[in-house]
């Protein structure tokens, strides 16, 4: 099973990693890996290289666990800011006032419990990168303050009067449909448009099928080291089970499944029985388990059969296959099904 990554990266090194019968390529920045076996991930890597040098705010959207934070970190590592701080605020885990305090900082006495001056991430970030995870959780008041930061690159600490300048780059992440939030009156339209200068969508793992096995192998290698286990491989049969599953929890679910399988594995390779029951059940009786066929062959056949069954109705075929219309058109062109 071989995966080639044709995208060249001036600031990345291409490491070739082998595991049993599977071999794949892994892009390595100085401190961060990026699996790019699937064409969609190759395009994301190329996009990261293009946007990394610019100071422009990014809005990264995608399903939970799809890799939004990892992509934001990749942009940071590929940028001239790589040696400056990379700071993140989880907006869903803090009350609105504390989110603002974490971002802007506060003066002593700004609110109950503010016994000392505290510097916020906008100051501590220096010339680095500040990531706002789940930007949709910002309060209406906080959204107004953030809009000013984006427009004027200035802010004040809570309870303060001194105007400070921001040098850091801001990256906003969300799995929320912000357009729908704007329509519902939960998110400011002007802030949405200000954030959307460079919107980037991270496709779910099911739309990056060629990444599933390489990512699983990468997770396994790292987890084996953490658990002080000898090198473990993934059997061909287990690979096909992993590839057949749709991964609603995306990369986060895949990592958890691999760790669970490693704990239950008694030999030198992961077997289907080591995987969680729901993943095995999803692949049970599938043709994927019957023969040693490549994922590319299976994907080509599935697309061809679906197109024929829907009389080449692209939108309906994409819905049946569980991928976007754009992805289906790209794969149709790739396999010469014009």
Secondary structure as UniProt FT lines:
FT   TURN            10..11
FT   STRAND          13..19
FT   TURN            20..21
FT   STRAND          22..28
FT   STRAND          33..35
FT   HELIX           39..52
FT   STRAND          58..61
FT   TURN            64..65
FT   HELIX           68..78
FT   TURN            80..83
FT   STRAND          86..90
FT   TURN            91..92
FT   HELIX           96..104
FT   STRAND          105..106
FT   TURN            108..109
FT   TURN            112..113
FT   STRAND          118..119
FT   HELIX           121..124
FT   TURN            125..127
FT   STRAND          129..133
FT   HELIX           135..137
FT   HELIX           140..152
FT   STRAND          154..155
FT   STRAND          164..165
FT   STRAND          169..174
FT   HELIX           178..183
FT   TURN            184..185
FT   HELIX           189..195
FT   TURN            196..197
FT   STRAND          198..201
FT   HELIX           205..207
FT   TURN            209..210
FT   HELIX           211..226
FT   TURN            227..228
FT   STRAND          233..234
FT   HELIX           236..244
FT   TURN            248..249
FT   HELIX           250..264
FT   STRAND          269..270
FT   HELIX           272..274
FT   HELIX           277..283
FT   TURN            284..285
FT   HELIX           287..289
FT   HELIX           295..309
FT   TURN            310..311
FT   HELIX           314..321
FT   HELIX           325..334
FT   TURN            335..336
//
